[in-house]
Amino acid sequence: MNILLNAPAHKLPYLSARRALEMGPERVIAALKDSGLSGRGGAGFPTGVKWETVRNAPGPEKYVIINAEESEPGTFKDRQVLSENPHAVIEGALIGALATGCTQGYIYIRPDYRKPAAAFAAALEQARKAGMLGVNAAGSGQAFDIEIVHGGGAYICGEETALINSMMGLRGEPNTKPPFPAIAGFLSKPTLLSNVETFAYVPWIIAQGGEAFARLGVNGCKGLRLFSVSGDVARPGNYELPVGTTARELIFTHAGGMRDNLELKAFVPGGASSAPLPPSLLDTPMDFKPLAQAGSMLGSGAVIAISVRHSMRDVARNVMGFFEDESCGKCSPCRIGCVRINEMLDQDDLGQPAHHALLHELADAVMQGSLCGLGMAAPNVVKGGLKHWVKDFS
């Protein structure tokens, strides 16, 4: 089943928003919990729990933020949703506002997403004219509208607290947590912040029920999600599939297998910040817990196929170079550690066991000492590479 891609575009009127008003906040949040919907931006936090936290947070001033920064290398699904199905995102955010008491929304979108931003802006105007947004959103008696905020293209601003700081005119750097944005986010007020895909699935869940969405998963997993597949495959693109679909099916069925008859050497299951895995683990269900047990993570669901023509040391150097450049510099483990790892990856005599041990030690120091997810995940490519392809690091 396709809900967001390869399906009729979501349109006005927003019937799910009206149904959410009839259901009331408690039943809406219960449906989200039943659905198993979790954050699709990478963290995977249960959506229903986040909504409940914002609803229960004290104070009349609360905000919704749609995260459309989408800077994880290999991830390009949200821009397609914004371009082809913007009303699903708007209605999902509206339902979130009605259920949690938020009266103002924002979408934080990267600057090079000009066409998706234009499509979203046009959909906003249509929703306003239809009375779905404004001083009496969807006839609820509650004010709610959405404003577009353009980011500066910084990877770190995909992290929720760095995004919020950027929106407030501060440096785009992460904060220590707690407090979490659901309690003290934008302007230090409770903030419901999720990525584009997460909000876009909400209208279907409200219309069909949380349990119906959960049943769409396979291999013991719940729901659907979007996978961005790229690298050495015949048909790169976005694929909407059950959570729990295996990487083998993603790469060799939906993405058409390896291009030019190349042999698969490794696959990255969750964007550049996830650890690469060998072909022997292709049958791992693509979900948070199975991939964690396999030594990687689902992240943003960006699957990158790597052929035998590539050295995993070169892959690690490429990825670590990216994270060195994108580090905000706030904490020294990430700021200095990424540089030191790259210096080691550039050495000619890296093949000595003592050097491998030091590389592991450096990676652990960065991952354990960093303030946010960038540093915590950046060395995954090194750790995974040394674990499965140690000869490439000689």
VEXZABA-823135 format. One record per residue (C-alpha): x, y, z negated. Coordinates in pm, 1 decimal, decimal comma, padded with zeros to 6 digits, always signed. Last residue first. Example, Ala and Ser with C-alpha at 12.3 -4.5 7.8 and 13.67 -1.06 7.14 Angstrom:
BEGIN
((+01367,0; -00106,0; -00714,0))
((+01230,0; -00450,0; -00780,0))
END
This chain:
BEGIN
((+04580,2; -00154,6; -00573,3))
((+04230,0; -00024,2; -00630,0))
((+04068,2; -00227,1; -00351,2))
((+04191,0; -00542,8; -00525,7))
((+03970,0; -00460,2; -00825,8))
((+03653,1; -00497,6; -00618,7))
((+03382,5; -00613,8; -00864,8))
((+03473,3; -00465,4; -01202,7))
((+03710,0; -00195,5; -01080,4))
((+03448,2; -00060,4; -00841,7))
((+03171,7; -00069,5; -01099,2))
((+03375,9; +00127,7; -01351,5))
((+03491,8; +00373,5; -01087,8))
((+03143,6; +00431,5; -00941,6))
((+03003,0; +00463,1; -01293,0))
((+03251,4; +00744,6; -01360,4))
((+02990,9; +01018,7; -01291,7))
((+02717,7; +00875,5; -01517,0))
((+02771,9; +01031,9; -01859,8))
((+02945,9; +01330,7; -01702,7))
((+02644,6; +01424,3; -01492,4))
((+02392,2; +01296,5; -01746,8))
((+02466,0; +01563,1; -02002,5))
((+02701,9; +01658,9; -02286,6))
((+02997,4; +01441,1; -02201,2))
((+03190,9; +01247,2; -02462,3))
((+03087,4; +00887,4; -02402,6))
((+03093,6; +00891,2; -02022,9))
((+03410,9; +01097,9; -01992,6))
((+03598,2; +00895,5; -02252,8))
((+03478,8; +00568,1; -02099,6))
((+03605,4; +00672,0; -01756,0))
((+03942,2; +00771,0; -01899,2))
((+03976,5; +00438,1; -02076,4))
((+03881,5; +00243,9; -01764,5))
((+04140,3; +00440,6; -01564,5))
((+04395,9; +00371,9; -01836,9))
((+04327,9; -00000,9; -01813,8))
((+04359,3; +00011,5; -01436,0))
((+04690,6; +00194,1; -01473,1))
((+04819,2; -00069,0; -01712,7))
((+04716,4; -00341,6; -01468,8))
((+04935,3; -00186,0; -01193,4))
((+04753,5; -00121,7; -00867,2))
((+04743,5; +00257,2; -00898,0))
((+05092,3; +00291,6; -00748,7))
((+05009,2; +00539,9; -00471,3))
((+04821,3; +00778,6; -00700,6))
((+04515,4; +00960,1; -00562,5))
((+04269,6; +00762,3; -00778,2))
((+04471,7; +00871,7; -01081,3))
((+04435,4; +01239,8; -00992,4))
((+04065,1; +01186,1; -00935,0))
((+04027,8; +01039,4; -01283,0))
((+04215,7; +01336,2; -01430,5))
((+03990,6; +01587,2; -01256,3))
((+03673,9; +01408,5; -01368,9))
((+03807,4; +01403,9; -01724,5))
((+03884,5; +01774,4; -01742,8))
((+03538,9; +01922,0; -01680,3))
((+03349,1; +01611,4; -01792,1))
((+03525,4; +01557,9; -02123,8))
((+03571,3; +01936,6; -02162,3))
((+03208,1; +02038,8; -02186,8))
((+03063,2; +02346,6; -02015,6))
((+03249,6; +02303,8; -01688,8))
((+02941,9; +02296,2; -01466,4))
((+03070,5; +01980,4; -01299,7))
((+02972,1; +01992,8; -00933,3))
((+03321,9; +01998,3; -00784,6))
((+03451,8; +01717,3; -01004,8))
((+03128,3; +01527,7; -00939,8))
((+03180,3; +01543,5; -00564,0))
((+03543,7; +01442,6; -00589,4))
((+03435,0; +01150,0; -00807,7))
((+03204,5; +01030,1; -00530,2))
((+03466,3; +01051,9; -00254,8))
((+03740,8; +00903,3; -00470,8))
((+03514,5; +00615,1; -00573,3))
((+03423,2; +00541,0; -00211,4))
((+03790,5; +00552,2; -00115,2))
((+03868,3; +00308,6; -00396,1))
((+03577,7; +00095,6; -00279,2))
((+03754,1; +00059,6; +00054,5))
((+03514,4; +00080,8; +00347,8))
((+03502,2; -00144,1; +00656,3))
((+03330,4; -00409,0; +00449,5))
((+03001,7; -00216,8; +00466,3))
((+02837,3; +00006,8; +00206,4))
((+02457,6; +00023,8; +00175,1))
((+02325,1; +00322,1; -00022,9))
((+01998,0; +00285,3; -00213,4))
((+01852,6; +00603,7; -00361,7))
((+01598,4; +00505,4; -00626,2))
((+01653,3; +00821,0; -00833,4))
((+01833,2; +00637,3; -01111,3))
((+01783,3; +00261,3; -01081,6))
((+02085,6; +00178,2; -01293,8))
((+02398,7; -00037,5; -01287,5))
((+02546,5; -00330,6; -01478,6))
((+02310,9; -00611,7; -01376,6))
((+02123,7; -00580,8; -01708,2))
((+02073,9; -00210,9; -01634,8))
((+01943,1; -00308,9; -01291,2))
((+01685,8; -00544,4; -01442,0))
((+01576,3; -00282,0; -01702,8))
((+01533,6; +00019,1; -01475,6))
((+01366,3; -00138,0; -01174,1))
((+01478,7; -00266,0; -00836,0))
((+01449,4; -00638,4; -00891,8))
((+01794,1; -00803,3; -00861,2))
((+01806,1; -01017,1; -00546,6))
((+02099,6; -00826,8; -00397,2))
((+02321,4; -00917,5; -00692,6))
((+02559,7; -01148,0; -00501,6))
((+02594,8; -00868,5; -00245,0))
((+02813,3; -00672,0; -00491,2))
((+02694,1; -00376,4; -00704,2))
((+02790,5; -00008,8; -00701,6))
((+02748,3; +00183,2; -01029,1))
((+02492,0; +00463,3; -01029,7))
((+02580,7; +00834,7; -01006,0))
((+02592,4; +00825,4; -00626,2))
((+02227,2; +00732,1; -00596,2))
((+02032,7; +00456,9; -00767,4))
((+02100,0; +00114,2; -00620,0))
((+02450,2; +00150,4; -00468,0))
((+02519,9; -00147,0; -00244,0))
((+02841,7; -00328,6; -00176,8))
((+03029,6; -00520,2; +00091,2))
((+02760,6; -00574,6; +00350,8))
((+02895,1; -00714,9; +00678,1))
((+02855,9; -00502,7; +00989,0))
((+02633,4; -00629,9; +01269,4))
((+02634,1; -00283,8; +01433,7))
((+02399,3; -00159,2; +01163,6))
((+02331,9; -00360,8; +00851,5))
((+01977,0; -00477,4; +00798,6))
((+01661,7; -00326,2; +00945,1))
((+01591,9; -00077,1; +00666,2))
((+01266,5; -00252,7; +00570,0))
((+01383,7; -00611,7; +00595,6))
((+01757,5; -00633,4; +00533,6))
((+01818,6; -00331,7; +00311,8))
((+01500,0; -00304,5; +00109,8))
((+01435,8; -00678,6; +00099,6))
((+01787,2; -00749,8; -00025,7))
((+01764,9; -00460,7; -00271,7))
((+01475,4; -00640,8; -00434,6))
((+01125,5; -00499,3; -00476,2))
((+01059,4; -00456,2; -00848,5))
((+00868,4; -00130,9; -00810,7))
((+00641,6; -00186,6; -00513,9))
((+00737,1; -00004,8; -00194,3))
((+00731,4; +00338,9; -00035,8))
((+01029,7; +00354,8; +00200,8))
((+01230,2; +00664,9; +00286,4))
((+01483,2; +00647,5; +00566,6))
((+01783,9; +00473,2; +00714,7))
((+01701,8; +00221,7; +00990,8))
((+02006,6; +00021,9; +01102,7))
((+02191,2; +00038,2; +00772,3))
((+02549,2; +00145,6; +00696,7))
((+02458,3; +00418,9; +00448,1))
((+02102,5; +00520,8; +00370,6))
((+01786,9; +00402,8; +00192,7))
((+01569,4; +00647,1; -00002,6))
((+01327,3; +00444,1; -00214,3))
((+00986,5; +00581,5; -00308,7))
((+00792,1; +00423,9; -00591,5))
((+00499,8; +00191,9; -00652,7))
((+00359,0; +00053,7; -00975,7))
((+00470,9; -00181,8; -01249,4))
((+00738,8; -00451,4; -01273,1))
((+00709,0; -00826,0; -01346,0))
((+00854,5; -00930,5; -01013,1))
((+00615,4; -00704,6; -00823,3))
((+00444,2; -00370,6; -00882,8))
((+00103,0; -00274,4; -00743,2))
((-00067,0; -00406,3; -01058,6))
((+00050,9; -00100,0; -01254,3))
((-00140,4; +00130,0; -01020,7))
((-00464,5; -00059,4; -01074,4))
((-00402,4; -00058,4; -01451,7))
((-00372,7; +00319,5; -01452,3))
((-00701,4; +00378,1; -01278,6))
((-00809,3; +00441,4; -00920,3))
((-00878,9; +00817,3; -00914,8))
((-00657,8; +00916,9; -01209,4))
((-00371,4; +00698,5; -01083,7))
((-00409,0; +00832,4; -00730,5))
((-00395,5; +01191,9; -00856,4))
((-00082,9; +01121,1; -01069,9))
((+00141,6; +00979,0; -00796,7))
((+00247,6; +01323,1; -00669,0))
((+00354,1; +01444,5; -01015,2))
((+00623,0; +01175,6; -01042,9))
((+00735,7; +01220,9; -00682,3))
((+00803,0; +01593,0; -00722,9))
((+01012,9; +01571,9; -01039,8))
((+00895,9; +01617,4; -01395,7))
((+00886,2; +01901,3; -01649,9))
((+00596,9; +01960,4; -01891,1))
((+00723,9; +02247,1; -02104,6))
((+00656,0; +02338,2; -02467,3))
((+00787,4; +02694,3; -02523,1))
((+01147,4; +02808,9; -02576,4))
((+01112,6; +03047,9; -02280,7))
((+01106,8; +02732,0; -02066,2))
((+01167,5; +02430,1; -02290,0))
((+01104,6; +02378,7; -02659,9))
((+00889,9; +02075,1; -02743,6))
((+00849,7; +01899,1; -02407,7))
((+01182,0; +02058,6; -02311,3))
((+01365,7; +01839,4; -02564,3))
((+01498,2; +01980,3; -02889,2))
((+01699,4; +01767,8; -02916,2))
((+01911,4; +01774,2; -02704,9))
((+02224,3; +01976,9; -02632,3))
((+02178,7; +02227,1; -02353,8))
((+02270,6; +02190,0; -01988,2))
((+02432,6; +02467,0; -01783,4))
((+02283,0; +02674,7; -01503,0))
((+02401,9; +03005,9; -01642,5))
((+02111,7; +03216,8; -01763,7))
((+01843,9; +03394,3; -01561,0))
((+01553,1; +03214,9; -01728,3))
((+01502,5; +02986,3; -01428,6))
((+01868,8; +02886,1; -01442,0))
((+01837,4; +02796,4; -01810,0))
((+01534,3; +02582,3; -01729,2))
((+01721,6; +02398,5; -01453,9))
((+02017,3; +02340,2; -01686,4))
((+01773,6; +02197,5; -01943,2))
((+01615,2; +01962,7; -01691,3))
((+01923,5; +01832,7; -01513,3))
((+01868,5; +01894,4; -01141,0))
((+02041,6; +02222,8; -01207,8))
((+02372,9; +02036,6; -01234,2))
((+02372,8; +01973,9; -00860,2))
((+02379,1; +02347,0; -00789,6))
((+02189,0; +02461,8; -00480,1))
((+02105,6; +02815,5; -00591,6))
((+01750,1; +02751,9; -00702,1))
((+01439,1; +02901,9; -00546,6))
((+01137,7; +02956,1; -00773,1))
((+00788,5; +02899,9; -00631,4))
((+00499,5; +02999,0; -00858,9))
((+00213,8; +02770,1; -00958,4))
((-00122,2; +02874,9; -01103,7))
((-00330,9; +02782,4; -01405,0))
((-00602,3; +02962,4; -01600,1))
((-00847,5; +02750,6; -01794,9))
((-01227,4; +02771,5; -01763,0))
((-01209,4; +02432,9; -01595,1))
((-01370,4; +02532,5; -01269,5))
((-01082,8; +02382,3; -01071,9))
((-00852,4; +02651,0; -01213,5))
((-01048,3; +02943,6; -01353,2))
((-00788,8; +03224,1; -01354,7))
((-00611,7; +03078,4; -01053,4))
((-00564,9; +02742,4; -00887,7))
((-00826,3; +02497,0; -00759,1))
((-01054,5; +02778,6; -00649,6))
((-01051,4; +02675,6; -00283,8))
((-00866,3; +02994,7; -00188,4))
((-00602,8; +02915,4; -00450,4))
((-00558,5; +02559,6; -00325,3))
((-00517,8; +02679,9; +00033,4))
((-00260,4; +02936,6; -00077,3))
((-00067,2; +02669,1; -00266,5))
((-00074,2; +02441,7; +00039,3))
((+00089,2; +02713,8; +00248,9))
((+00359,7; +02761,1; -00016,1))
((+00424,8; +02385,6; -00024,4))
((+00467,7; +02368,4; +00352,0))
((+00702,2; +02667,8; +00342,9))
((+00907,3; +02514,5; +00061,2))
((+00933,3; +02185,1; +00250,7))
((+01051,5; +02376,9; +00560,1))
((+01308,0; +02582,3; +00370,1))
((+01455,4; +02304,8; +00159,6))
((+01805,3; +02456,9; +00183,7))
((+01749,1; +02674,6; -00122,8))
((+01671,9; +02393,5; -00370,3))
((+01327,6; +02405,9; -00524,9))
((+01213,8; +02488,6; -00876,1))
((+00834,6; +02461,3; -00873,5))
((+00661,0; +02665,3; -01137,9))
((+00343,4; +02634,9; -01343,0))
((+00144,6; +02856,4; -01576,6))
((-00142,5; +02782,3; -01816,5))
((-00030,8; +02455,5; -01975,0))
((-00291,9; +02297,0; -02203,4))
((-00171,2; +01937,2; -02184,1))
((-00442,3; +01757,5; -01985,5))
((-00543,1; +02052,2; -01769,4))
((-00180,4; +02138,0; -01693,0))
((-00091,6; +01781,1; -01601,7))
((-00398,2; +01757,6; -01380,2))
((-00283,3; +02075,8; -01205,4))
((+00069,2; +01936,2; -01163,4))
((-00070,2; +01621,9; -01000,8))
((-00299,6; +01834,4; -00784,4))
((-00006,8; +02041,8; -00662,3))
((+00208,4; +01738,1; -00588,7))
((-00070,6; +01559,6; -00401,1))
((-00139,4; +01882,8; -00212,8))
((+00218,5; +01891,6; -00084,9))
((+00187,0; +01567,0; +00114,2))
((+00390,6; +01592,5; +00433,4))
((+00657,8; +01855,3; +00365,2))
((+00670,1; +01826,9; -00014,1))
((+00664,1; +01446,8; +00007,4))
((+00941,2; +01447,5; +00266,8))
((+01155,2; +01683,1; +00055,5))
((+01100,4; +01459,8; -00245,3))
((+01240,8; +01153,3; -00069,9))
((+01592,2; +01269,2; +00019,9))
((+01824,2; +01101,3; -00230,6))
((+02160,8; +00963,9; -00111,7))
((+02362,0; +01217,6; -00308,5))
((+02159,9; +01338,2; -00611,2))
((+02064,2; +01700,4; -00539,7))
((+01685,2; +01678,8; -00557,1))
((+01620,6; +02036,6; -00688,1))
((+01245,2; +01983,2; -00658,2))
((+01170,3; +01973,2; -01031,8))
((+00807,1; +02068,3; -01085,8))
((+00775,4; +02280,0; -01399,8))
((+00458,1; +02304,1; -01608,8))
((+00444,2; +02556,3; -01892,2))
((+00296,0; +02607,2; -02237,7))
((+00183,0; +02911,6; -02436,3))
((-00100,4; +02835,7; -02680,2))
((+00121,0; +02694,5; -02957,7))
((+00179,3; +02356,3; -03118,5))
((+00311,6; +02050,8; -02932,0))
((+00045,6; +01778,1; -02915,5))
((-00024,1; +01827,3; -02545,8))
((+00346,8; +01843,9; -02463,8))
((+00416,6; +01518,9; -02649,5))
((+00118,5; +01344,7; -02490,3))
((+00237,9; +01442,7; -02143,4))
((+00585,3; +01305,4; -02215,7))
((+00443,1; +00978,5; -02350,9))
((+00224,5; +00936,8; -02042,9))
((+00519,8; +00993,7; -01812,2))
((+00742,8; +00724,7; -01961,3))
((+01107,3; +00841,9; -01923,9))
((+01278,5; +00703,6; -01612,8))
((+01581,2; +00932,0; -01628,0))
((+01640,0; +00942,4; -01253,7))
((+01396,8; +01180,6; -01088,3))
((+01114,5; +00928,8; -01071,1))
((+01003,0; +00975,4; -01431,5))
((+00793,9; +00679,9; -01540,3))
((+00452,2; +00555,4; -01437,5))
((+00362,3; +00242,2; -01635,2))
((+00003,3; +00280,1; -01519,2))
((-00145,4; +00207,5; -01862,0))
((+00042,3; +00504,1; -02012,3))
((-00083,2; +00729,7; -01734,6))
((-00438,6; +00608,3; -01791,0))
((-00407,0; +00677,7; -02165,5))
((-00293,2; +01033,5; -02086,5))
((-00600,6; +01091,5; -01875,0))
((-00823,8; +00929,6; -02138,4))
((-00692,0; +01159,6; -02410,7))
((-00703,9; +01473,2; -02194,6))
((-01071,0; +01448,8; -02098,6))
((-01230,5; +01209,9; -01853,9))
((-01464,9; +01463,1; -01694,4))
((-01185,3; +01715,0; -01646,8))
((-00962,3; +01439,0; -01504,4))
((-01239,2; +01354,2; -01257,1))
((-01238,4; +01711,3; -01134,0))
((-00861,4; +01695,5; -01093,9))
((-00895,5; +01363,7; -00911,1))
((-01145,6; +01516,6; -00668,5))
((-00907,0; +01791,4; -00560,0))
((-01103,1; +01923,9; -00266,0))
((-00871,9; +01947,9; -00077,4))
((-00625,4; +01720,4; +00095,8))
((-00377,3; +01437,5; +00041,8))
((-00226,4; +01333,8; +00373,6))
((-00348,9; +01008,8; +00523,7))
((-00088,8; +00736,7; +00456,6))
((+00258,9; +00667,9; +00593,9))
((+00411,4; +00814,5; +00276,8))
((+00247,4; +00923,7; -00050,3))
((-00000,4; +00645,1; -00121,0))
((+00118,1; +00349,1; +00085,5))
((+00000,0; +00000,0; +00000,0))
END
